[in-house]
Structures are given as C-alpha cells and as structure tokens.
C-alpha cells in the first residue's frame, strides 16, 4: 500500500509541474483576452456601457413624414451609440392607437412614441395653449417659439406625467373643407363640421357659428358623401391622402390650428440611462426633428399640387375676414388659457 501511495504522489507532483507550465501559457492567453475585454469596456463606457433594445410606437404608415423621421431617429441613435442602443419602430398603430401609446409610455410599457397635442393636452393641461386657434401667425413664427425657451418649457413640463419630451415634429396648419363653397365666416353658420373629439376643437367650431360633429376619422369620407356632415378640417396631406377632396371640393385656407407634435420617451426608460446616453438621445431627437420638418414641407407641397390638379377650389381669407375669425376666438382664450395669458402674450409677441 505504501508503495502504491508513493506512486500516486509522484504522479501528482509530475502533473502539478506540467500544469504549472500550462498555467503560465494560459495566463498569457487570459491576459490577452483581458486586454481585449478592457478595450471593449472602455468603448462601451464612453458611450454609456449598457446595451438596450427599445420599442417605439407610431400610428402612421412607414411612408408618412413622421414615420420616416422616427426611422431616422433610430438610425442615428444606433450609429452614435456604436450599436449599443437599438430602437425598433412599430408602424400603423401595431402597438395601439395614439392615446394608448402615450398611456403605455407613461407607465413604462413602451419606451417611445410620437403624439399630437390634442392627445397630450389630456396629460398636461397647459399644452392647450399651443392648440389655441390662430395662436401662430405663420409656420416660421411657430418654430421660433418652439425652438426657443417657451418650446423647451413645454417639453420639460410633460415630465409631470412621467414622460420626457425630446423634440417637436411638424403637423402643418389645419383648414376647413366643405361640400359647398365657404368663403367667409358667415358661410360657416349652421354647417355641420366634423372635428376630433376635443372640447377645444368643438368650442372653436361653435364660436364660428357652425355645428361640431365628432366622429371617427375613418367615417368622414362617407359622411361627407352622404350629407351627414357638411365639412371637416385637417392638414393638407390628410385632405389629399384620404381623398376627401373628391367629396368636399372647397377648401378654406384659414390655418386655424398649427398643432405641433411631440416625440416622447418614458420617464422609466430615461432614468435607466447614463448621462452620456441621454445626451445621445437628445442630440438625435433634435436632428431628426429637422429632418421631419423638411419631409413635412415636401409632403405638404406635393399634396397641394395633387389636390389643385384634381380640381379642388382653394379660397384664401383676406386680412379683414381673417380678423373676424380671430376675434371670434376670444372666449376660447378666456376659457382655456386664462391662467397662462403671460405665455400666450409671449408667443404672440414673438416675430
């Protein structure tokens, strides 16, 4: 037995010596791997360190200007984060309608969405200011406001609803269009006008002497065709893409509402991020906002050309007639912006 134990001990010592030599080689390999890992970690740390896959809800089709801008945002973020942050955009309301998307972002079920003020004002009443009819005199004036301190204030203000505003998107000016000619405010009297289910929009139509008729967007074409409503209101691309000009051939270019839209991230998602990653998202959101504005402008011009070529009649309001529309809105300013008139005055004073 003693002889057997001696043999085993001798073998173990030999094996230890052998492994010691192997250990030296392995140590060299591990050191090289450690250097590579350290290099990789340094790159990751510079960009925030973590790898993420986020979901972005979009109700529009991939060809819509906002959807194209969403895609550009995802592309920029992936590029500037060295592939660490991936944003998957879901189009055509695959993840729910606009209001549902905002609600999911609010509680963290979704990471990103883009939403109109008509929806967001339910979460932040002060946003009703930006929905006030005839608030902005032009697109240029609106962007001076939104790109300045007032716009930043509204983006930051949504944080009270557990969301972070990243940037603004354009959605153009909204105009009235009708089955029969309307050239003045008096011509609108008694007309049934389809509007969104928004108290502000319904009050606006009432103030102009017409009858607001809320209904689902998909029902508007047949409602115009069958006389259920006398008219509706929307922006140029929507008027053209829905072919509403086929059954409501008279457009009154009054520009009653210029409703920007907001790109949002969930507060829960935002708080997961490093300062470096937050800056990446903010920079990319600002850049894609500029892309969306250009895409929107191109889409608007294209839609105008198509509608006019199809024989629609476009009426521009004279300055005197426009003032009548504006004056009719004074009760709405009192009702919806009474506590925010300082901000309203700042907006209107911006030139």
Secondary structure as UniProt FT lines:
FT   HELIX           2..47
FT   STRAND          52..57
FT   TURN            62..63
FT   HELIX           65..80
FT   TURN            81..83
FT   STRAND          85..90
FT   TURN            92..95
FT   HELIX           98..107
FT   STRAND          112..116
FT   HELIX           117..120
FT   TURN            121..123
FT   HELIX           125..127
FT   HELIX           128..131
FT   TURN            133..134
FT   HELIX           139..146
FT   HELIX           149..157
FT   HELIX           158..161
FT   STRAND          163..169
FT   STRAND          173..178
FT   HELIX           185..188
FT   TURN            189..190
FT   STRAND          192..195
FT   HELIX           199..207
FT   TURN            208..209
FT   STRAND          211..214
FT   HELIX           217..219
FT   HELIX           220..225
FT   TURN            226..227
FT   STRAND          231..234
FT   HELIX           236..241
FT   TURN            242..243
FT   HELIX           244..246
FT   STRAND          250..258
FT   STRAND          261..266
FT   HELIX           267..272
FT   HELIX           275..309
FT   TURN            310..311
FT   STRAND          313..316
FT   HELIX           319..327
FT   TURN            328..329
FT   HELIX           330..337
FT   HELIX           338..340
FT   HELIX           341..349
//
